Amino acid sequence: MTVKAYWQSRYRVRLGVSPQGVAPLILFRYITREILLTMFAITGILLLILLGGRFIRFFNAAAAGEIPVSIIGSLLLYRLPSFLELLLPLAFMLGVLLAYGRLYLDNEMTVLSACGVSDQGLLKFALLPASLVALMVALASLWLTPWGLAQGEALLKEQAQRADFSVLNPGRFQDFSQNRVVYAEALTEGGSRMQGVFLHQVADQADQAPTVIRAQSGYQYIAPETGSRYLIFEQGARYQGRPGQAEYQALTFDRYVVRISERQEAGETPKVNLLTTSELFALDQAEAIAQWQWRLSMPLMVFVILFATVPLARTDARQGRFGRFLPAVLLHISYLSLLIALNSALAKGKIPPYPGLFAVHVGFLLLALGLNWRMFWHGKRWRMPFFASH
């Protein structure tokens, strides 16, 4: 028995298949499981890092009195799809790299090659997991991400319009509305009323003096007719003057009203990243075109990354399992950086809308085909990867 026949028979026994050849279904299930398990593990680690960084930013904003602590969890949940659409292509690339790299390192690829599995077959085995990942990325980028960003924006606006002081911490000086610093000794009635209030308001115009208000209590009021917000103080005094000068105006009041914001105009144009994909297609603006091309670029990136990663996964014992990590990561960073740069240029109208971001995909696809030249070129005969037999 030759060495090739020995390894063929041994591998067939391991897979439990007949002597006619290696069972494609068993091998396909094995490779798919290795890729997806590795990808989900990497996604979980990277997602924890990103969520941790975003949580710190939100927590700092809550500590500064900009947002209440109670909505941090909801904001993180709404940002989750935008994280996944960026992480899944990278995690899939690393999953393919580690799964195939281990097969090369353990000489499993040598056995598969002896059993008739070609490089084209390896690419075919990874197409289904790539399609599943591309489907998840498309679901996130085309629907879930704009929905989550819109929900998060609406939550922040709703919180800004609420007639309570949940963003304030009693016993601390905090920024409140524009050019105003407020201090409250305590919050009562479920956080809707301040007790022992101090307010310092900087004048909007240079010829006006700053104002200081001291009151026993205060609360917010939203006018139903206009939608404007008012801060109402009860039982206090108002002082207006410039520090270092003796000219001060002082008055006492039973009730004093300060308008802190006006209703936003109904015709305000929403941000393009908050619009649905169907709404973006209906717009003929540079920002809208750049946004929908970006959303389509994320699932396309998965397939281009697959073509480039399969040849990069080829390694040996000297290079080790992580020997091709650096080139693969640099390739992904270059790919994503070019997409971000061209997206910004397209949104500003500096480049034509077509081919737009698709030029980056075509360029990296040609690079991936160059890395796979051994797969397609056999002597003088060109073989298509999806229709050639093993």
LUMFI-599465 format. One record per residue (C-alpha): x, y, z; residue in one letter. Coordinates in steps of 0.2 Angstrom, whole numbers, plus 2048, in hexadecimal, padded with zeros to 3 digits. Example, Ala and Ser with C-alpha at 12.3 -4.5 7.8 and 13.67 -1.06 7.14 Angstrom:
# residues 2
83E7EA827A;8447FB824S;
This chain:
# residues 390
800800800M;8078117FBT;80881F808V;7FA8297FEK;7EE8197FFA;7F2817812Y;7ED829816W;7DE82880BQ;7D8818813S;7DC81F825R;7D382F822Y;7C482681BR;7C381B82AV;7C382B835R;7B583382CL;7AB82382AG;7A9824817V;7AA817809S;7BA8147FFP;7B381E7F1Q;7B982F7F8G;7B983B807V;7A783F80CA;7A4851807P;796853813L;79F84E822I;7AE85881EL;7A386781AF;79B86682BR;7AB864834Y;7B387482BI;7A387E82DT;7A287A840R;7B487F842E;7B288F839I;7A2895842L;7A7890853L;7B8899852T;7AF8A884AM;7A28A9858F;7AF8A8865A;7B98B685DI;7A98C085BT;7A58BE86DG;7B68C4873I;7B68D3867L;7A48D886BL;7A88D887EL;7B78E487BI;7AC8F0870L;79D8EF87CL;7A98F288BG;7B1902883G;79F90887ER;79990588FF;7A790F897I;7A391E88BR;79091D890F;79491B8A2F;79F92B8A1N;791934899A;78592E8A7A;7919348B4A;7939458ACA;7809468ACG;77D945899E;773935899I;76A92B8A7P;77291B8ADV;7629118A9S;763912896I;77590C894I;7708FA892G;7638FF885S;77090A87BL;77C8FC87BL;76F8F0875L;76A8FB867Y;77D8FD862R;7808EA861L;77B8E884FP;7878F6849S;7958ED853F;7918DC84BL;7918E2839E;7A38E783BL;7A98D8846L;7A18CA83DL;7AC8CC82DP;7BC8CD837L;7B78BE842A;7B28B4833F;7C38B782BM;7CC8B283BL;7C18A383DG;7C589D82BV;7D88A182EL;7D889783FL;7CE888839A;7D7885829Y;7E888A831G;7E687C83ER;7E286F830L;7F2874827Y;7FC874837L;7F686283CD;7F985C82AN;7E6859828E;7E7863817M;7F4857811T;7E8848814V;7DA85280CL;7E48557FDS;7E98437FCA;7D683F7FDC;7D284A7EEG;7CD85A7F7V;7D48697EDS;7D687B7F1D;7C687F7E8Q;7BD8727F3G;7C487B803L;7BC88B7FCL;7AC8837F8K;7AB87C80AF;7AC88E811A;79F895806L;790890810L;797897821P;79C8A7817A;78A8A8810S;7838A6822L;78E8B4828V;78A8BF81AA;7788BD81DL;77A8C282FM;7858D182BV;7788D681EA;76A8D582AL;7748E0836A;77A8ED82AS;76A8EF81FL;75D8EE82DW;7628EC83FL;7708F9840T;765907839P;757902844W;762901854G;76A912850L;75991A84DA;75291285EQ;761918867G;75F92A860E;74D92A865A;751924876L;75D932879L;75193F872K;74393887DE;74E93888CQ;75294A888A;74094F888Q;73B946898R;7359518A6A;74194A8B3D;75394C8B9F;75893A8B8S;76993F8B0V;76D94A8C0L;7769448CFN;77194D8DFP;77F9568E8G;7899598D8R;78B9688CCF;7879628BAQ;7849698A9D;77196A8A5F;76B970894S;77597D88BQ;781989895N;7799848A6R;78097C8B5V;7749758C2V;77596E8D4Y;7689668DEA;7689608EFE;75C9528ECA;74F94B8E0L;73E9468E5T;72E9408DDE;7379338D2G;74493F8CCG;73894B8C5S;73B9598D2R;74B9618D9M;74D9678EAQ;7599748F0G;75D97A8DEV;76C9858D8F;76D98A8C6L;77B9948BDH;77799A8ABQ;7849A18A0V;77D9AF895A;77B9AB882D;7819BD87DQ;7919C6883A;7889D5889D;77D9CB895Q;7829C78A7A;7829B58ADP;7739B08B8T;7729A68C8V;76299F8CFI;75F9978E0R;74E98F8E4A;7469838F0Q;7409778E2S;73F9768CFG;73896B8C2Y;7379698AFQ;72796D8A4Y;72496A892I;717975889A;70C969880P;708977873E;71A97B86ET;72496D875G;73097987DS;73897488ER;73897F89DY;74097E8AEL;7359858BBI;73C98B8CCF;73298E8DCE;7369988EBQ;7479A08E7G;7519AE8E2A;75A9B38D1R;76A9BD8D0Y;7719C48C0Q;7829CD8BFG;7949CC8BAR;7A19C58C7P;7AC9D48CEG;79F9E18CBQ;7939E88D7A;7849EA8CBE;7799DB8CFY;7679D98CCQ;75E9CE8D9A;74C9C98DAL;7429BC8E4T;7349B28DDF;7279A58E1D;72899E8D0R;7359A18C2Y;7359998B1V;7449968A5V;74398F894R;750982891I;74C97C87FS;74197E871E;738971867R;74296A858Q;73C96E847E;731961840A;73A96282FG;74B95E836E;75495282AT;758941832P;76A93A832K;76D92E823V;77392082EN;762920837L;75891E827L;75390D821T;75B905812T;74C907807S;74B91A80CE;75D91B807L;75A9147F6F;74D9217F3A;7599307F6L;7659377E9D;77193F7F5Q;78393B7F7A;782936809E;77392B806A;77D9227F8I;78C920803A;782919811Q;77990B807W;7899067FEQ;79190580FW;7838F9815R;7858EE806L;7978EE808S;7978E5818M;7908D4812P;79A8D5801L;7A98D780CM;7A68C5813V;7A88BD802F;7B78C77FDV;7C08C380EI;7BC8B180BL;7C58B07FAF;7D48B9802A;7D58AF812T;7D589D80BV;7E689F803P;7ED8A9812L;7E889A81DA;7F588F815R;80388D822T;80F880828D;81787B839A;825888838R;818896836Q;80C890843G;7F9891844R;7FA8A4846F;8088A7839G;7FC8B082DR;7F28BA83AF;7FC8CA836L;7FA8CA823P;7E78C6825A;7E48D3832V;7ED8E0828L;7E38DB819L;7D38DD822H;7D88EE829I;7DD8F5818S;7CC8EF811Y;7C28F781EL;7CC90781FS;7CA90980CL;7B790780EL;7B691381CI;7C1920812A;7B791E802L;7A791F80BN;7AC92F813S;7B1936802A;7A29307F9L;796938807A;79F949804K;79E9477F1G;7B09467EEK;7AF9367E3I;7A29317D7P;7949267DEP;7989187D2Y;7A290D7D4P;7A39157E5G;7A79087F3L;7A58FA7E7F;7B68FE7DFA;7BE8F97F0V;7B68E87EFH;7BB8E57DDV;7CD8EA7E1G;7CE8DE7F0F;7C58D07E6L;7D38D17D9L;7E08D07E7L;7D78C17EEA;7D78B97DDL;7EA8BC7DCG;7EC8B37ECL;7E28A57E5N;7EC8A37D5W;7F18917D9R;7DF88C7DBM;7D98937CAF;7E88907BFW;7EE87F7BBH;7FB87E7ADG;7F288779EK;7E08837A3R;7D688F7ADW;7CA8877B9R;7BB8907C1M;7BA88D7D4P;7A888A7D5F;7A587E7C7F;7B58747C6A;7B58637CDS;7C185D7DAH;
